Amino acid sequence: MLLNRCTHRAASVCQAERGNARSFRCAYHGWSFKNTGELAGVPYADGYGPDFRKEDFGLRSVPRVDSYRGFLFGSVQPTGITLREHLGAPVMEQMDLFCDLSPSGKIDLSAGTHRYGFDGNWKLQVENTIDGYHPNFTHQAFFKGVKQRMGANMTLYEGTSGGFNRDLGNGLTLLDSREFSRTDPLAKRRVDMIKLMAKPYYEALVDRHGEAHAEDLLRFNGTHMNVFPNLMLLQNQVRVVRPIRVDRTDIHVQPALLEGVPDVINTMRLRMHEQFYGPAGGGNPDDGEMFERVQVGLRASVDPWLFIGRGLHRERQDSDGTRYGQMTDELSQRGILHHWRKLMLAGESGES
Amino acid sequence: MSFDRDAVESFLFLEARLLDGMAYEAWLELFDEKALYWIPSNRDHIDPAREVSIVYADREQLGFRIDQLLSGSAWVQDPQPRLCRAVSNIEIREAGDEDLEVESVIQLMVLRRQKSRNLMGRVHHRLRRHAGGFRIVQKKVVLVDNDEVIDDLTFLV
């Protein structure tokens, strides 16, 4: 994972967002690098003294890189906990659910990106992604429309919902609708439709995972999770939150195609994604509006505090030691901010 | 079959006026029952079956979006943005017996809470002659900034 930054005078050496190249040449003074990062050559090399060693001037690399299920993670700290320690088993299990919707276990992110943003702090989007309290209010018009057209109630985000809100540690948080989906009529209807439209897909999942887990994979339909600090996997999308300034955030969302499924399934996933997400989506622009309203409210000096105590009295501990609460509780917001605060207070020496 | 340039221009100007005024129900009436409304994402020409669009909607799905816009709880419309667009560079071609292909350029200013944005793009209309006027069979909007960050486009273009 190389930094796109010439080791001479810091200009970017690659201007393309995607593609392949054998080498990179900085246009400023002509320094060239192999795609391994190694410095290949500098023009008029005699201008540097005898102590100049090309091996000292390769493109810089992120000190630590690791991956899980094809997702690459980089850390700018040379030491600290490992990726697997950061994620932990419950998060890796959720990433498995996300990827294993594909019969080959591979997702494909070549479908393009929605880019949008808001004038507010990045943490507002991170907290919101696993906020099970807001959908029935922020997105009430969308859900009302779905109800009218589908003739079925979306009950996941009601105060009596059987879904859970989980703090998995290290700021990693999850809206857990697995148990809920097993009895949800809307989830059943979606799975029945897939079996009807794309039987070979269903059969391929059964071959690979057995009938019970194949049924679960389709019912769960991915996951709904924050991978602290700024990666989110929800339903069929990979979302990266990009802090630009203290009061400006960009969001890049890539709908994930499934490798090895009939085209009709991937096209359906794209159309469903577009209804709610993207600059013209029926969902996230309203979230962005809320974040901007909050950002303005945060300027108040009279009472600068927010109240995220919902469900504090009913937090429970699961058998693996992690905490969970009811779907609409603010347990996940507390989990994120506790971890963020811990890292900020640890400063330079902190884990990363 | 020849076409009346004034009639085509008047139709595009009417559409622009309806969108500026957020008269979405009247706007939807301009569309054929089997119409397609499309705003590609990332690039101007993509395969919508395997690449994501900003909007790729049939008339039914456009209706769904409009219901939401008019629901009173599309919060990004509260306060409503002020919209004004210019339509220009209109080029018209015959397309078969019934249809016209019309390409135009729009420039749209969006003002909301003191922030103004400028959106620009090429619009491809396929119009079908209908009851002395036209119906939109297909509308594709190729935005200049379809590969850039756009905060809100729910008001449709």
Contacts between the chains, C-beta under 8 A, distances in Angstrom:
chain1	res1	chain2	res2	distance
A	110	B	51	8.0
A	111	B	50	6.2
A	111	B	51	5.1
A	111	B	52	5.0
A	112	B	41	5.3
A	112	B	42	4.3
A	112	B	43	7.7
A	112	B	46	6.9
A	112	B	51	4.8
A	112	B	52	4.4
A	113	B	41	7.4
A	113	B	42	6.3
A	113	B	52	7.5
A	114	B	41	6.2
A	114	B	52	6.4
A	114	B	54	7.3
A	115	B	147	7.6
A	115	B	148	6.5
A	115	B	149	4.5
A	115	B	150	7.0
A	116	B	149	6.1
A	116	B	150	5.9
A	116	B	151	5.6
A	116	B	152	7.6
A	117	B	149	5.0
A	117	B	151	5.6
A	118	B	151	6.3
A	138	B	75	6.8
A	140	B	71	8.0
A	140	B	73	5.1
A	141	B	67	7.7
A	141	B	68	4.5
A	141	B	71	3.9
A	141	B	72	7.8
A	141	B	73	4.4
A	141	B	74	5.5
A	142	B	68	6.0
A	144	B	71	6.9
A	145	B	64	5.4
A	145	B	67	5.4
A	145	B	68	5.6
A	145	B	71	7.8
A	148	B	67	7.9
A	149	B	64	6.8
A	250	B	149	5.3
A	254	B	52	7.9
A	255	B	52	5.2
A	257	B	50	6.6
A	263	B	49	6.1
A	263	B	50	6.9
A	266	B	49	7.7
A	266	B	50	6.1
A	267	B	48	7.8
A	267	B	49	4.8
A	267	B	50	7.1
A	270	B	48	7.6
A	270	B	49	7.9
A	270	B	50	7.5
A	270	B	51	7.5
A	270	B	52	5.4
A	270	B	53	7.5
A	270	B	56	7.6
A	271	B	56	6.5
A	271	B	61	7.9
A	273	B	52	6.5
A	274	B	52	6.6
A	274	B	53	5.9
A	274	B	54	7.3
A	274	B	55	6.4
A	274	B	56	6.0
A	274	B	57	7.9
A	275	B	61	7.2
A	275	B	64	7.4
A	278	B	41	6.9
A	278	B	52	7.4
A	278	B	54	5.4
A	278	B	55	7.9
A	278	B	153	7.9
A	279	B	54	5.8
A	279	B	150	3.9
A	279	B	151	6.8
A	279	B	152	6.2
A	279	B	153	4.0
A	279	B	154	7.8
A	280	B	39	6.8
A	280	B	54	5.2
A	280	B	55	4.9
A	280	B	65	7.8
A	280	B	152	8.0
A	280	B	153	4.0
A	280	B	154	5.4
A	280	B	156	6.8
A	281	B	154	7.5
A	282	B	64	7.6
A	282	B	65	6.4
A	282	B	68	5.3
A	282	B	154	7.5
A	285	B	76	4.4
A	285	B	151	7.3
A	285	B	152	4.6
A	285	B	153	7.8
A	285	B	154	5.0
A	286	B	74	6.7
A	286	B	75	4.6
A	286	B	76	5.3
A	288	B	76	7.0
A	288	B	151	6.2
A	288	B	152	7.0
A	289	B	75	4.7
A	289	B	76	4.3
A	289	B	78	7.8
A	289	B	152	7.9
A	290	B	75	6.8
